[in-house]
């Protein structure tokens, strides 16, 4: 037997999915264990082994690989819990990271914040000025060395940082993406002084034009690189000691994995790795179900995540924003807000009920966990409303205390709003649905898509409890809850389904028509780098897929659009076809007539994405067909509608459901790791894979 395991380390729970080569899939969930998240990983692997009825050592000995996704890098950056790092750049350019161009005033701000110009500032620097130092060197825009690197000055600056306790240095020289010779020499000089100092080069982390974004990307990668290196090294050592036969892989924000040994050098690429797991899983399941347009929604313990799959392909971005700083890293486009099951409900100074963004996380957790938490959360509200079973979560392994949940809601929400505890819990539930519905509209409608053309997939520990309502807010006709054993661990399912994915890029700005020989040379260089990177993974692939693309823009504009470039030798016709695709896509994104062809078109950044397709991909096993009505396992009062109060509601045990069973709302379906709500006026049908399809009655 050969296994593939996906492990999703969230802020509240650590999920795992195991697939074997016979098509069987099992899942497990355990509390996350900050600050040492590796303990939670080992705990959830033990739970998988228990289900198999085997020692964990035997399970790992037959594991082809473990695909791991973590929020640790993202959380460290967002909360600014990162070690101090040094920054070396070209003389005269140190202050670019403090000036932040005009971008520092608008990146990462909501439309409401942008309206208050006087309240905006740039007081969110990545490091103190004493740790940002300059060195003498100059490479021109064509890559020619016009001022040699002053090596003695480099040594002196490194020692200055070293004396100040700096153990990681980001190096971003002005035109290093055109010629990295000076950056590479700086790394050699640092190693001569102290080989244990971590060094990141912009020419390797972000070889893309625009100084501020390249600098911030390199600095942030340096901030999380050493911690990621230490965590992965320790985790992989622990797994190997327990008999892991295959490699530990780490999910990246581009939707593919990379070997743990490779990840720290490109640490910034792992930011948001857990965010993309659900999108990858949705894409995998969508191909099986024949869905090409999918809204992927994941409500975990801390966050609510939304990603889109359009015409069978996940939507992608080339840049993201963290703490008002641009990050140059290819990524699947995922929108996130702090609105998970552990999101804290509170009343603001104006008497308005708010949900999140702060979370109770795993420690102390929601009030009902009985671990010392006193803040009311979505989970507490769902317990008071009867949506969650009083017997607890995780099949009863996680006990819940309804009285502690009621007390937290009474003190923090009910009394301030002059509501009963039950109505306050219902208000929390309604506010959560409205808040998630708002993000869905932003992600779908404001991106130019018609939600009626999409199917919504809902998963995560809390997603199935809310999905029917927030889908109604958006106007989606059908909701799919991927049940089987993977409903709340669906992101881990996506990790197990992921392949190896690498991307290389370089900026070589030029006005079209670009010499095809020049473009072909760029792509050939990048493809060679990608193939070498795939070879270093130490895995055998079924096949390797290569995609070429280029970021284009109208001259004198900033909005770049990524367009594919066909396979085969490039000629003038191929480049003209790429330009035409750019104009078509630009019009789709920004409106017909918004382009300005007379200004000319520029090719800015070339990119090659490589995908090493792994031989194992998890498949949900088929479910037996059921006859007659689905068995009701019990009944309890559940409060689903404000003004309606508690209604005697049938409860279904997912383990007793079969393909073809139809559930008429109001109803609750219990799975050991999640709870699904089928509201009144909705019908849920179980398909042959165990997925629950929720639609409006009569649809």
N, C-alpha and C positions, 0 to 999 in steps of 0.2 A: 504494500500500500504506500502511496506517495501523497503527502499533504502539502497544501499551500495555506498559509495563515496570514490574515490581515489584522493588524492591531491599530486601533484608533484611540489615541490618548487625549481625552478631553479634559476640560477644567474640572468637571464633576465626576464623570465616569470614564473608565477605560473599557472599550468594547473590543471583541475579537470574533472573527469568523474563520472557521476552518473548512476547507474544501478538500475532498480526496478525489483520486482519479476514477472512482466509480460513480461520481456525480452526487455524492452525499454532502450535505452542508449542515454544520452545526454552529451555534453562536453562544457567546457568554458575555457577561457584563460584571465588572467589579468596580468598586470606588477607586477613583484616582488617588494618588498618594503624594501630593506636593509636600516638600520640594523635591523629593526623590521619586520621580514618576516611574522609574524602572521597577520599583516594588509592585506598583499596580500592574505593570506589564507581566511580571512573573506570576502575580496572583491570578490574572485572567487566563494565562496559559495553563495553570493548574486546573482551573475550572473546565477548560476544554478537555484536558486529559481525563478528568473525572467522568465527563460524558462519554468519552470513548471507552472508559473502563480500563485504561492503561496508565502506567507510570508516565510522568511528563518526559522523562528521559527517553523512553521508547518512542513517544510521539515525535519529539524533536529529532530523533535519529532518522526518522523517515520523512522529514520535512524538506521539501525542495527549496523553499525560501520563506522568510518572514518579511512581509511588507509593512512598514511602520510609518504611521503619520502622527505628528505631534504639534500641539499648539505652543510648545515651550518657547520657540524662537519668536513667534508673533507676540505672545503675551509679554515676553521680556522687553520687546521694543515698545509696545503700546504703553506698558506701565513704566517704561524707562528704568527697569531694573537690570541694567547692564553694567559691566565693568568699564572703567575709564580706559580709553584707547588714545593712541597718538595718531597724528595726521601729518604726512609729508607731502608737500606740493611745490609747484614751480614758484620761484621767487616772484613776488608781486601779485600772487593769486590766492593767498591764504584766506582773504576775507570773503571770497565768493560764497562760502558755506554760511557765513553770518549775514551777508547782504541778502542772500536767497533770491536774488532777482525780484521781480514783482510777484513771482509765484508764491513766495512766502506769505503773502497776504490773503491768497484765496484758496490754495490747495487744501483739501480736506475740510473745508467749511461748508456748512449748510446754506441754502439760499437765504434763510433768515439771518444768519450771521453776516453774509456778504452785504446785506442792506445797511449794516451798522459799521460804516467805514471807520469812524473815529474809535471804535472799540477794537479794531484789528491791530495786531502787532506781530513782531517776528521774534518774540521772546521764547523761542523753543529750539535753542541751539543744540546740536548733537554733542558738543564737547566744549570745554573751556578754551579760550584763546591761547593759554600757555601751553596747551598740548597740540596746537596747530602750528607747525613750523615749516619754513621754506628752505629750498635748496636751489642752488644755481644750476640751471640747465635750460636748454630750449631746443625743441623740435618744431619745425614749421608745419603748416597744414598739409604739405605733401609728404611729410615723413622724413624730411632731410634734417640731419643734426646740424644746427647752426651755432649752438653753444654747448660745449662738452660738459658732462656732469662733473661737478666739483666733488670728488670722492672724499676728500678730507672734511669738507663741510657736512656731507652726509654722515660721516662717522661721528662728528661732534654733535649733530642734532639727535642722532640715535642715542648717544650717551646721555644727553640732556633728558630725553624721555625716560631712559632706563633709570636714571637717578631719581626720577619722580615716581617710580614704581610702575611704569607702564610696561605691560607684558604683551600687548598686541598693537600693531601699527598698520594703518591704512595708507597706501601709497597711491596718489592720483596726480600724475604729472599732466601738463596741459594738453599735449597732442599725443599722448601715449597710445591712444587707440589707432593711430596711423603708423607709429613705430614704437614698440615697447622696449627698446634696447636699454634705455635709462632706467625704467622701472625694474627690469629684471636685474640690472646691476645693483640697484638699491637693495633688493632682496638678498643678493649675495653678500653685500657689505653688512647687513643686519645679521646674517647668519655667522659671519666671521666674529662679530662682537658677542652674540648670544644666540646660538642655534635654537633655543627653546622659545624665543619670541615669535609669536604668531604674526605672519605678514600676509596681507591681501593686496593684490595689484588691480587697479582699475582696468588695465588692459586684458585681464582675465575675468574679472567679475562683471564688468560692464563696458565693453569696448564700443561705446556708442557716443556720438557727438552730443554736445551740450554739457558744459563744465559742471554746473550746480547739481544736476541729476546724477551725473557719473560720480561726483564726489560723495553725495549723500548715500548712494547705493553702496559704494565701497566702504564707507565708514560704518554703516549699519551692518553690513556683512561681517566686518571685523568685530563689531560689538557682540555678535552672537556666535561667531565661529569657534572661539576657544571653548565656550560652554557646550556647544553642540558636539564638538570633538570629544570632550571628556565624557559627556553623557553617552554617546554612541559607543565609544570605546569600552566603557564599563558595561553597558548593556550587552554588547556583542560578546564580551568576555564571559559574562554570566550565562548567556545562552549557550555558548560553546562548551562551557563547563558542565552544562546540563545535557549536552549531547547534540546540539543543533548541527545537522549535517550540511545544510545549505547556507547561503549568505543572508545577512541582515540587509534589507533594502530600506531606503527612506523615500517616502513620497515627496514630490516637489509640487510647487504651485502650478506647474505646467501640465499636470494631470498624469505624469509618469514618475516612475521610481528611479533611484540611482543607488549604487552600492554605498553602504554606510562609510566605507573608507574614503569615498570620493566626496561625500556631502559637505564636510566642513570647509573644503576649499571654495565651495560655492554656497556658503551657508545661507545667503539671502534667498536662494532658490527654494529653500524649505519653508519659508515664511508662508503661512496659509496652506500648508500641506494637507491638514485635516479638512480644510474647507473644500478642497477639490475632490475628496474621496467620494462624497455622495453624488457629485456630478458624473464621475466616472462610472459609479454603480448604476445610475439612472440611464446612462448611455448604453451600458451593457444589457440591462433589462429591457430597455426600449427596443433594442434590435430584436429581442426574443418576442416581444409583444406586438411588434409592428408599429410602434409609435415613433414618429420622426421629430415632432415638436413637443418638447417636454419642459415643464417648469419643475425644477428639482428643489424641494424645500426640506430643510433639516432643522428641527427644533431640538437642540440638545439641552444639556444642563445649564449652559451659559449663554449661548447665542442662537439666533435665528438666521439661517443661511439660505440664500436664493441663487440658483444658477440656471442658465437657459441652455437647452439643446435645440438647435434650429436646423431643420433639414438633416437630422441625424448627426450633426457635429456640435460639440460644445462651443459656446462663444468664448473667444479669447481676447486678451488684452496684452499689450506690450509694456504697460506701465501701471503701477498702483501707487497709492499714497498712504504713508504711515506718519502720524503726528506732523502733518503739514509738509512732509518731505517726499519728493518723487522717488520712486524705486524703479529702476530699469530692470525688469525681469519678466520674461514671457510667462503668462499665467492664464489659467481659465478664469473667466469673468465671474466672480462670486460677490454678491452683496451681503453684508452682515450687519446685524444690530444686536445689542445686548438684551435679548428678549427670549431667553431660554426658560426651561422649567424652573431653574433656580433664580430667575430674575426677580429682584426685590420690588414689591409694590409699596408705593409711598405717596403721601399727599404733599403737594408743594405749597408754597406760601399763599398762592391764590386759591387754595382749596380744590385743586385739580388732582385727580388720581393719575399717577404716573407708574409705568412699568419699566424697570431697568434704568440705565444700562448696567448698574452694579448687580453683581450676582453673589448669592450665598456660597457658590462653588461647592467643592467636596467637604471643605472644612471651614466653618462649622456645618454648612449645609442648611437646607430649609428647616424651619422650626420643628416640623413634624418628624424630622430625623432623630430628635432627642439628643443631639450632640452639642447643645449649648447655643444653637442659633435662636435668635429672638425676632428676626425680621420676617415678615410674611412674604411668601413667594407664590409663583404660579402653581407650584406643586402643592403648597398648603391649601390654596383655594380649591384645586381639583379634588383634594381629599375631603374637604368640608362639603363640597357639592355632590359627593358620592361617585364622582367619575373614577377616582382611584379606589381600589379595594382596601378596606380597613385591615385586611390580613397582611398588607405590606407589598413591597416591590421585590423584584428578582425572585419570583416564586415563593415569597414569604421570608427570604433570607434577610431582606432589609425591612425591619419593622417600622411602622408608621404610628405616630401618636396624634390622633385627631384633636385631643384636648389642647395640646401645645400649638397646633395649627390654628385652632379657634381663638386661643388667647392672643397669638401674634396678630391675627387679623383684627380682633376687637380693639387692641390698643393702638395699632398703627394706621388702621383704615376705617373700621366701622364707627368708632367714637368720633374721630375728626370729621367724618362725613355724615354723622347722625343716621347711620344705617344699622340694620340688624347684621349680625355676623354672617348669616346666610346671604343676604342681599349684597353685602360688601364682597363676599367671595365671588358672587355672580358678576359683580361689577369688575372685579379683577380679571375674570375670565373674558368678559366682553371687551375690556380695554386691551387685553393681549391680542384678541382677534382683530380689533380695529388697527392696532399698531402694526401687526404683521401684514394686514391687508394693505396698509399704506406702502410698506416696502415692496410688496408684490406689484402694486401699480407703478411705482417708480422703476422697477426692474423690467417690467414687461411693456406696459402701455407707453411710458415715456421713452422707451427704446424703439418705439415704432411698430410694436407687434400687437396683433389682435388676440386677446386671451382666449377667445372662442375657438381659435385654431390650435390650442394647446391642451394637453393632458397634464394634470398636476400630480406629481409623485410626492408623497408625504412620509417622512420617516424620522428617526431619532427617538429618544426616550419620550418626548412630549409631543412631537409632531402629529401622530395619529389622533390625539385627543382634541386638537384644535383644527385639523385640516379642512373638515367639511365647512366650517364657518369661514375661515379666511379664504377658501376657494370661492365661496359665495360672494364675499366682498369683492373679489376680482372679476367674477363672471365666468369662471371656468366651469364647463359642463360635467367633466368627469375627474374624479380623484382616484388614484391608485395607491393603496397602502401595501407596500411589498412585505407581506407577512412571511409565511414560512418561519424559519428560525431567525430571520435577519431584519425584522422591522425596525427595532431600535438600534441595531448595530449595522445599519445599511452602509454607512460610510466605511466601516471596516470591510464590508463585502466589496465595496468599490476599490479599496486598497488591495484586497486579494485578487481582484480582477485586473489590476493595472499592469502595464508592461514597463519596460525600461524606456525612458524618454530623455533625450538630451537635445540641447539647442545651443548653437553657436551663432554669433552675429558680429558684424563690423559695420561701421559707418564709413561711407565713401561718397559724400554728397556730389552730385553732378546733375546738370540740366539735361533733360531729354532733348534730342536722342542721345542715349548713352552708347558708347562703343561696345558692341556685344562681346568683344574680346575681353574688355575690362570687366564687364559684368560676369562673364564666364570664369575669369580668373578668381574673382571674389568668391563665387559659389564653390569653385573647386577647392579653394583653401578651406572654406568652412566645412564642406562635406568631408574632407580628409580629417579635420579635427573631430567631427562628430563620429566618424567610423573608428578612429583611434580610441575615442572615449568609450564607445560601445565594446570594443575589444577588451578594455581594461575592467569591465564589469565581471569578468570571469564566469559568464553564463552562456549557455547554448540557446540560440534563438531559432524559432521556426522560420522566421524571415526577418529582414530588415527593411523598413519603409523610410524613404527619404522625401521630405517636402521642402521645396525652395519657395521663399517669399521675399518681398521687398516692401519697405515702408516708403510711400510716396506722398508728396504734397504739392499743392500749387505754389509757385514761387511767391515769396514774400508773405506766406501764411505759416501758421504753426500747426494746424490740424493735419497730422499724418495719418494715413490709412494704409493698412497692411493688405497686400494683394498677392495671390499665388503666382508663381512663375512656373510654366510648364517644364516637364522633363525634356531631356535631350539637349543637343547643342543649341546655344542661343544665337539668333540672328536678328536682323532688324525687325522682321515680322513678329518674332516672339516678344521683343521689347515693346513694340507698338501695341500688341495684344494686352500686355500687362498694364500699359497706360490706359487703354480703354476700360479694362476692369476697374482701375482706380477711379475713373470718372463716373462709372456706373455706380460703384459702391459709395462714392462720396455723395452722389445725389440721393441714394437710399438713406444715408445717415443724416444728411443735413437739409434735404429738400431739393426738389427739382429747381434748377436755375441758380443754385447757391454757389456752384463752381465758377471758376474764372479761367477758362482755357487760354485766353489771350495772354495771360501772365506766364504761361509755360508750366511745365511739370518737372519736378525734381525727384530723382531717386536718392534717398537719404541713407537708409540702413538696409543691408542685406542680411538674411537670416536663413539658416538651414536647421530644420527639426528632424531628428532621427528617432525612430521607434523600433526597438528590438522586441519583437513579439515573442512572449514566453510560451512554452508548450502547454501550460496549465491555465485554465480560466474557469472560475466557479460557475456552475449551472445549478439553478434551483431544481431540486428533484420533483418529478410529477406527483400530484396528490391523487389519492383514490377518489373515485366518483361516489357521491352520496345520493341516497334515495330519500325522498320525502322531505319533511321539514327539518331544519337544523335543530339539534337538541338544545334546550334551554337549561343552563347549569344552575340558575338561581334568579332571584329578583331582589332589587333594593331600590329605595327612593333615590333618584338622581335629579339634580337641579340643572337644567340646560337652558332655560329661557327666562330672562328677567320678566317678572310679572306673572309667570306661570307657576313658579315655585317647584317643589319636589313632585316628581311623577314616578309612580311605580313602574320600573323599567326592567325588561328582561336582560339577563346577563348571559353571554355566550363564552364558552371556553374554546379558544382557537384550536386546541388539540383535538376537539371533537368535530370540527368542521371538515367538510369534504367538498371537492370540486362540484360546482353546480348549486350548492346551498345558497339560499337567498334570505337576507336578513332585512326586515322592514323596521325603520326607525320609528320612535326612539329606541335605541338599543346600545349596549356597550359590549365590546368584544375584548376579553382579557387574554393577554399573552404574558408569559412570565416577565418579559422585559419592557412591555408597553401596554397601553390601553387605547382602544379605538372607539370613538364616538360616532354613531350613525344617528344624526338628528332626525326629528320628526319631519316627514316630507321627503326623506331620502331612503334609498334602497342600496344595500350592499350585497354584491354577488361575488362568490369565491370562484376564481378561475382554476384551470388545471395545474397551475404552479403554486396555488395557495395565496395568490394576491387577492386583496379585497378591492373591488371596483365600486365606488360610491357615486351614485347618480341621483338626480332629482326624479321623484316618482313620475312615471309616464314618459321619461326621456328615452 
